[in-house]
Amino acid sequence: MAAINRRDFGRLALALVARAGGLRGSSGLDEALRAGVARRNIPAAVFMAATAGKTLFTGAYGKREASAKSDLTADAIFRIASMTKAITSTAAMQLVEKRTLALDEPVAKHLPRLAGLKVLAGFDRSDKPILRPAKKPVTLRLLLSHTAGFAYDTWDANLLKYLTATPRVSGEQPVPPLVFEPGARWEYGTNVDWVGRLVEAASGTTLEAYFQRHILEPLGMSETSYILPPAKFGRLVSSYERRNGALVETPLTQPAPPSSFNGGGGLYSTASDYVRFMQMILRGGLGPDGQRILEAGTVELMKANQIGGLRAGILKSVNPARSSDLDLHPGHVDKFGLGFLINTDAYEGGRSEGSLAWAGLFNTYFWIDPRRQICGVGLMQYLPFADRDALGLLGEFERAIYAGGA
């Protein structure tokens, strides 16, 4: 197919979908996405969309690694990074349902390390950090909604400055300071890392074991784990980093099992596995065989705005090699629930008002549209996050899905 510009791609995709009479198995959309991946020089991508009960579209593009002779397949395994957070949030809410945890009690009850937290108020004239005691305790609700005060140094200049100047010590690292008073604003950070530790402390088991027993196995997500066995290594996709404008491949090696499990990231998964998770949310907490993963009321709570008048979803990078600036919904004010970004206005030609979404560092993205009963996922595997081409292709895929009458 001849190269086409970005605007024409969207028009072509919609026309081809309409001509195909639907999305399932649509060769037209498949061809348009294949052309878009090639034009944007994206090494590997898998896209999938579904309703609560059936698959609408699946497409795989590129190569598992640059030297691969065969094309990528839809069962390719990706590092989904912060898409792990929605699963960790689900685990925490299961424990809230059991009254093992409570949304508004201090998490220091289970994690003593989070007692007596400090807030980074800035730096003095000699660049010594100014730390003061936090006035409020951190709670599970604040952690799940990213309003607790923990940040990432990828997007917070003060935290980056603090961590750069703070010598590392052997053994367990000290808890970093909060960058604002708990509840004062929204800022994406390591909040759900702590939720993962909270789940482990409250359940008495590891995140891997908890996820498998209570979420992944009941949903049939057999390809999702913190541990990639050698038998599956042949489906793991290479990661890339953009250097001087070009994507440079990191050679594939068998990942060693982690020594600990991080609630904020670290899972391996496939598009079809993650769709199973999103379909559970669309079904109000029910698994594929009618088993209850979450109570319907819990799902509604996770879908509801938890940050009041604050604005969510805007990330200004201080590390351009790792992440570009992010604003998924320019000109609109988005909110955050318990584990999900919420758009308060519909996307033009795409997801409805009240849809849920988040992403992973290596340009993996998902959305869940309860109103239209549609979910979609796009998995790529390169840095920087929020890359313009990755977001552009994702948006074109989304608009094509909705235009196809799904």
C-alpha positions as CSV (number, residue, x, y, z in Angstrom):
1,M,0.0,0.0,0.0
2,A,1.3,3.5,-0.9
3,A,2.2,5.8,2.0
4,I,-0.6,8.1,3.1
5,N,-0.6,11.0,5.4
6,R,-2.1,11.0,9.0
7,R,-5.4,12.7,8.1
8,D,-6.0,10.4,5.1
9,F,-5.3,7.3,7.2
10,G,-8.2,8.0,9.5
11,R,-10.5,8.6,6.5
12,L,-9.3,5.5,4.8
13,A,-9.7,3.3,7.9
14,L,-13.3,4.4,8.3
15,A,-14.2,3.9,4.7
16,L,-12.6,0.4,4.7
17,V,-14.5,-0.6,7.8
18,A,-17.8,0.6,6.4
19,R,-17.1,-1.3,3.1
20,A,-16.3,-4.4,5.1
21,G,-19.7,-4.2,6.8
22,G,-18.2,-4.6,10.3
23,L,-15.1,-5.0,12.3
24,R,-14.7,-8.7,13.1
25,G,-12.1,-10.0,10.7
26,S,-12.2,-6.8,8.8
27,S,-9.4,-7.0,6.2
28,G,-9.9,-3.3,5.5
29,L,-9.1,-2.1,9.0
30,D,-6.3,-4.6,9.2
31,E,-4.7,-3.2,6.0
32,A,-5.1,0.4,7.2
33,L,-3.4,-0.4,10.6
34,R,-0.6,-2.3,8.9
35,A,0.1,0.7,6.7
36,G,0.0,3.1,9.7
37,V,2.4,0.9,11.6
38,A,4.8,0.9,8.7
39,R,4.5,4.6,8.0
40,R,5.2,5.5,11.6
41,N,8.1,3.0,11.9
42,I,6.6,1.3,14.9
43,P,8.5,-2.0,15.4
44,A,5.6,-4.1,16.8
45,A,2.0,-3.6,17.7
46,V,-1.1,-5.6,18.6
47,F,-4.6,-4.0,18.7
48,M,-7.8,-5.6,20.0
49,A,-11.3,-4.4,20.6
50,A,-14.3,-6.2,22.1
51,T,-17.7,-5.9,23.7
52,A,-18.6,-7.5,27.0
53,G,-19.1,-10.8,25.3
54,K,-17.3,-11.0,22.0
55,T,-14.2,-9.9,20.1
56,L,-14.7,-7.2,17.5
57,F,-11.2,-6.9,16.0
58,T,-7.7,-8.3,16.4
59,G,-4.6,-7.3,14.5
60,A,-0.9,-7.9,14.9
61,Y,1.8,-5.9,13.0
62,G,5.6,-5.8,12.8
63,K,8.1,-8.2,14.1
64,R,8.7,-9.7,17.6
65,E,12.3,-8.6,17.1
66,A,14.1,-6.9,14.3
67,S,15.8,-10.0,13.1
68,A,12.7,-12.2,13.2
69,K,11.8,-13.8,9.8
70,S,8.1,-14.2,10.6
71,D,5.5,-11.5,11.4
72,L,4.2,-10.8,14.8
73,T,1.2,-12.8,16.0
74,A,-1.7,-11.7,18.1
75,D,-0.6,-13.9,21.1
76,A,2.7,-11.9,21.4
77,I,3.6,-11.1,25.0
78,F,4.3,-7.5,26.1
79,R,5.6,-5.8,29.2
80,I,2.4,-3.9,30.2
81,A,4.1,-1.8,32.9
82,S,1.5,0.5,34.6
83,M,-1.4,-1.3,33.1
84,T,-0.6,-3.5,36.0
85,K,-2.1,-0.8,38.2
86,A,-5.7,-1.5,37.3
87,I,-5.3,-5.2,38.3
88,T,-3.6,-4.2,41.6
89,S,-6.5,-1.8,42.2
90,T,-9.0,-4.6,41.7
91,A,-7.1,-6.8,44.2
92,A,-7.3,-3.9,46.8
93,M,-11.0,-3.5,46.2
94,Q,-11.6,-7.2,46.7
95,L,-10.0,-6.8,50.1
96,V,-12.2,-3.8,50.8
97,E,-15.2,-5.9,50.0
98,K,-14.0,-8.5,52.5
99,R,-13.4,-5.6,55.0
100,T,-9.8,-6.6,55.4
101,L,-9.0,-3.1,54.1
102,A,-10.9,0.2,54.3
103,L,-10.7,3.0,51.8
104,D,-10.4,5.8,54.4
105,E,-8.3,4.4,57.2
106,P,-4.6,5.2,57.4
107,V,-2.6,2.7,55.4
108,A,0.1,2.9,58.1
109,K,-2.2,0.5,60.0
110,H,-0.9,-2.3,57.7
111,L,2.3,-0.6,56.4
112,P,4.1,1.0,59.4
113,R,6.7,2.5,57.0
114,L,4.0,4.9,55.8
115,A,3.6,6.5,59.2
116,G,5.1,9.9,59.9
117,L,5.6,10.8,56.2
118,K,7.3,14.0,55.2
119,V,6.3,16.5,52.5
120,L,9.0,18.0,50.2
121,A,8.3,21.7,50.5
122,G,11.2,22.8,48.3
123,F,14.9,23.5,48.7
124,D,16.8,26.2,50.6
125,R,19.5,28.5,49.1
126,S,22.1,25.7,49.4
127,D,19.7,23.3,47.7
128,K,19.1,21.3,50.9
129,P,15.6,19.8,50.8
130,I,13.0,21.4,53.0
131,L,10.9,18.6,54.6
132,R,7.9,19.0,56.9
133,P,5.6,16.4,58.5
134,A,2.5,15.6,56.5
135,K,-0.7,17.0,58.1
136,K,-2.9,14.2,57.0
137,P,-2.4,10.4,56.8
138,V,-2.3,8.6,53.5
139,T,-5.3,6.4,52.8
140,L,-6.1,3.7,50.3
141,R,-8.6,6.0,48.5
142,L,-5.9,8.6,48.1
143,L,-3.4,6.0,46.8
144,L,-5.8,4.5,44.3
145,S,-6.8,8.0,43.0
146,H,-3.2,9.3,42.8
147,T,-3.9,12.1,45.3
148,A,-1.7,10.8,48.2
149,G,1.4,12.9,47.3
150,F,3.7,10.2,45.9
151,A,5.2,11.1,42.6
152,Y,7.5,9.7,39.8
153,D,10.8,11.4,39.1
154,T,10.0,11.1,35.4
155,W,7.4,13.8,35.7
156,D,8.3,15.7,38.9
157,A,11.3,18.0,38.9
158,N,11.5,18.5,42.7
159,L,11.4,14.7,43.3
160,L,14.1,14.2,40.6
161,K,16.3,16.8,42.3
162,Y,15.7,15.3,45.7
163,L,16.5,11.7,44.6
164,T,19.5,12.8,42.6
165,A,21.0,14.5,45.6
166,T,20.1,11.8,48.1
167,P,22.7,9.0,48.4
168,R,21.4,5.5,48.1
169,V,21.9,3.1,51.0
170,S,22.2,-0.7,51.0
171,G,19.2,-2.8,51.7
172,E,15.6,-1.4,51.8
173,Q,15.4,2.1,50.5
174,P,13.8,4.8,52.7
175,V,10.3,6.0,51.8
176,P,10.6,9.1,49.5
177,P,8.9,12.3,50.6
178,L,5.5,13.2,49.4
179,V,5.5,16.2,46.9
180,F,2.3,17.7,48.3
181,E,0.0,17.4,51.2
182,P,-2.3,14.2,50.9
183,G,-5.4,15.1,49.0
184,A,-4.2,18.5,47.8
185,R,-3.9,17.7,44.1
186,W,-3.6,14.9,41.5
187,E,-0.2,13.7,40.5
188,Y,0.7,10.4,38.9
189,G,3.2,8.5,41.0
190,T,4.2,5.4,43.0
191,N,1.0,5.3,44.9
192,V,-0.1,1.9,43.5
193,D,3.3,0.5,44.2
194,W,2.3,1.0,47.9
195,V,-1.1,-0.5,47.2
196,G,0.6,-3.6,46.1
197,R,2.5,-3.8,49.3
198,L,-0.7,-3.2,51.2
199,V,-2.4,-6.1,49.4
200,E,0.5,-8.4,50.3
201,A,0.5,-7.3,53.9
202,A,-3.3,-7.6,54.3
203,S,-3.6,-10.9,52.4
204,G,-0.5,-12.6,53.7
205,T,0.7,-13.7,50.3
206,T,2.6,-12.3,47.3
207,L,1.0,-10.2,44.6
208,E,1.8,-12.9,42.0
209,A,0.0,-15.6,44.1
210,Y,-2.9,-13.3,45.0
211,F,-3.4,-12.2,41.4
212,Q,-3.3,-15.7,40.1
213,R,-5.8,-17.1,42.6
214,H,-8.3,-14.3,42.8
215,I,-8.2,-12.5,39.5
216,L,-6.1,-14.0,36.7
217,E,-7.1,-17.7,36.9
218,P,-10.9,-17.0,37.4
219,L,-10.8,-14.7,34.3
220,G,-8.8,-17.3,32.2
221,M,-5.8,-14.9,31.9
222,S,-3.3,-17.7,31.6
223,E,-0.7,-15.5,29.8
224,T,-0.5,-12.8,32.5
225,S,2.1,-13.0,35.2
226,Y,5.1,-11.3,36.8
227,I,7.1,-14.3,35.8
228,L,7.9,-15.2,32.1
229,P,8.7,-18.9,31.8
230,P,11.3,-20.0,29.2
231,A,8.5,-21.8,27.3
232,K,6.9,-18.4,26.5
233,F,10.1,-16.5,25.8
234,G,9.6,-17.0,22.0
235,R,6.6,-14.7,22.1
236,L,8.1,-11.9,24.1
237,V,8.4,-8.7,22.1
238,S,11.6,-6.6,22.0
239,S,11.7,-3.2,23.6
240,Y,13.1,-0.1,21.9
241,E,14.3,3.4,22.9
242,R,14.3,6.4,20.7
243,R,17.8,7.9,20.3
244,N,18.5,10.8,18.0
245,G,15.1,10.2,16.4
246,A,15.7,6.5,15.7
247,L,14.4,3.5,17.6
248,V,17.2,1.4,19.0
249,E,16.4,-2.2,19.9
250,T,17.3,-3.7,23.3
251,P,18.4,-7.3,22.6
252,L,16.0,-9.9,24.0
253,T,17.1,-12.0,26.9
254,Q,15.2,-14.4,29.2
255,P,13.9,-12.3,32.1
256,A,14.9,-13.5,35.5
257,P,12.0,-14.0,38.0
258,P,11.7,-10.9,40.1
259,S,12.7,-11.0,43.7
260,S,9.6,-9.0,44.6
261,F,6.4,-7.9,42.9
262,N,5.4,-4.3,42.2
263,G,1.8,-3.2,42.3
264,G,2.6,-0.3,40.0
265,G,4.1,-2.4,37.1
266,G,5.9,-5.5,36.1
267,L,3.3,-7.8,34.6
268,Y,3.7,-9.6,31.2
269,S,0.5,-10.0,29.3
270,T,-1.2,-10.3,25.9
271,A,-3.9,-8.3,24.2
272,S,-6.5,-11.0,24.6
273,D,-5.7,-11.6,28.3
274,Y,-6.1,-7.9,29.0
275,V,-9.4,-7.8,27.1
276,R,-10.7,-10.5,29.5
277,F,-9.9,-8.2,32.4
278,M,-11.7,-5.2,30.7
279,Q,-14.7,-7.3,29.9
280,M,-15.0,-8.1,33.6
281,I,-15.3,-4.4,34.3
282,L,-17.9,-4.0,31.4
283,R,-19.9,-6.9,33.0
284,G,-20.0,-5.1,36.3
285,G,-17.5,-7.5,38.0
286,L,-18.5,-10.8,36.5
287,G,-16.1,-13.3,35.0
288,P,-16.7,-15.1,31.7
289,D,-18.6,-18.0,33.5
290,G,-20.6,-15.7,35.7
291,Q,-18.3,-15.9,38.7
292,R,-18.0,-12.7,40.6
293,I,-14.6,-11.0,40.7
294,L,-16.0,-7.7,42.1
295,E,-19.4,-6.7,43.4
296,A,-21.3,-4.5,41.0
297,G,-21.3,-1.7,43.5
298,T,-17.6,-1.9,43.8
299,V,-17.2,-1.5,40.1
300,E,-19.5,1.6,40.1
301,L,-17.3,3.1,42.9
302,M,-14.1,2.5,40.9
303,K,-15.8,4.2,37.9
304,A,-16.8,7.3,39.9
305,N,-14.8,10.5,40.3
306,Q,-12.8,10.3,43.5
307,I,-10.9,13.6,43.2
308,G,-13.6,16.2,43.3
309,G,-12.7,19.4,41.5
310,L,-9.1,18.4,40.8
311,R,-7.9,17.7,37.3
312,A,-6.2,14.4,36.3
313,G,-4.3,13.0,33.4
314,I,-1.8,15.8,32.6
315,L,1.9,14.7,32.8
316,K,4.7,17.2,32.1
317,S,7.9,15.2,31.5
318,V,11.3,16.1,33.1
319,N,12.9,13.2,31.3
320,P,12.1,13.3,27.6
321,A,14.0,10.1,26.8
322,R,11.6,8.2,29.1
323,S,8.4,10.1,28.5
324,S,6.9,12.8,26.3
325,D,4.4,15.2,27.8
326,L,0.9,13.6,28.1
327,D,-2.5,15.1,27.7
328,L,-4.9,12.4,26.4
329,H,-7.9,14.7,26.2
330,P,-6.7,18.2,25.3
331,G,-9.0,21.0,26.2
332,H,-11.1,18.9,28.6
333,V,-10.9,18.2,32.3
334,D,-10.5,14.5,33.1
335,K,-11.0,12.9,36.5
336,F,-9.7,9.8,38.3
337,G,-11.6,7.0,40.0
338,L,-10.2,4.1,42.0
339,G,-7.6,2.9,39.5
340,F,-8.8,4.5,36.3
341,L,-8.6,7.8,34.4
342,I,-12.2,9.0,33.6
343,N,-13.0,11.3,30.7
344,T,-15.9,13.6,31.6
345,D,-16.6,14.5,27.9
346,A,-16.7,12.1,25.0
347,Y,-13.7,11.8,22.6
348,E,-14.6,13.1,19.1
349,G,-15.5,10.0,17.1
350,G,-14.5,7.7,20.0
351,R,-15.1,6.7,23.5
352,S,-18.1,7.9,25.5
353,E,-18.3,10.2,28.5
354,G,-17.4,8.3,31.6
355,S,-15.1,5.9,29.9
356,L,-12.1,4.5,31.9
357,A,-8.5,4.3,30.7
358,W,-4.8,4.1,31.6
359,A,-1.6,3.1,30.0
360,G,1.9,1.6,30.4
361,L,5.3,3.2,30.1
362,F,6.3,1.3,26.9
363,N,3.3,2.8,25.0
364,T,0.6,0.3,26.0
365,Y,-2.9,1.7,26.3
366,F,-6.4,0.6,27.0
367,W,-9.9,2.1,27.4
368,I,-13.2,0.7,28.7
369,D,-16.5,2.3,27.6
370,P,-19.3,1.2,29.9
371,R,-21.9,3.3,28.1
372,R,-21.3,1.7,24.7
373,Q,-20.1,-1.6,26.1
374,I,-16.8,-1.5,24.2
375,C,-13.2,-1.9,25.3
376,G,-10.0,-1.6,23.4
377,V,-6.3,-2.2,23.9
378,G,-3.2,-1.2,21.9
379,L,0.2,-2.7,22.8
380,M,3.5,-1.3,21.5
381,Q,6.9,-1.7,23.1
382,Y,9.1,1.4,23.0
383,L,10.2,4.6,24.7
384,P,9.5,7.4,25.2
385,F,6.0,7.0,26.7
386,A,3.2,9.1,25.1
387,D,5.1,9.1,21.8
388,R,3.2,11.1,19.2
389,D,3.1,8.3,16.7
390,A,1.9,5.7,19.2
391,L,-0.9,8.0,20.4
392,G,-1.8,8.9,16.8
393,L,-2.1,5.3,15.8
394,L,-4.1,4.5,18.9
395,G,-6.5,7.4,18.2
396,E,-7.0,6.3,14.6
397,F,-7.7,2.7,15.7
398,E,-10.3,3.9,18.3
399,R,-12.1,6.1,15.8
400,A,-12.3,3.2,13.3
401,I,-13.7,0.9,16.0
402,Y,-16.5,3.3,16.8
403,A,-17.2,4.1,13.1
404,G,-17.6,0.4,12.4
405,G,-20.9,0.3,14.4
406,A,-19.4,-1.9,17.2
